[in-house]
Structures are given as C-alpha cells and as structure tokens.
Amino acid sequence: QQAPWNEFAAAWRHSEAGLRESCEAGKNDPQNVGGVLARAEIQLSAGLTAVRPSFEQFYAALDSRQRRILDAFDHR
C-alpha cells in the first residue's frame, strides 16, 4: 500500500502546484460570477485529471475494512 500511497501523494502535490499557478494566472480574468465558475471548473477538472488515476490505484490496494473507513468520509 505504501507505493500506491506515495504515487497518490506525489500526484496531489504536483496538482496542487498547478492549481496555484492557474489561480495566479486567472487573477486578472473577469471577476463576475460566470468567470469565477469557469475558472473553478477548469481548476477542478485539471486537478481531478491529475490525481484521480493514482487515487484509484491507491484505493484498489486497500482491503475492504480500509475502504469502508475511507468511504465513510463521504458521509460526514
């Protein structure tokens, strides 16, 4: 489980840096609601694209008890 976790953590850190860059780049864009929502959509999509494959590998490496614990976070 350590290797998939390390890959997920690295992908998260990498996507976080990209998110900061995109936030900085978009700060001069229109500040209306439509512009804010468009930037949020782009940033979320890019972040999920970068992180989701490594998360799926990590999740697959967990046993059923660990998955239930992680899945419970969705209901809080």
Secondary structure, DSSP 8 states (H G I E B T S, - for coil): -HHHHHHHHHHHHHHHHHHHHHHHHGGGS--SHHHHHHHHHHHHHHHHHHHHHHHHHHHHHS-HHHHHHHHHGGG-
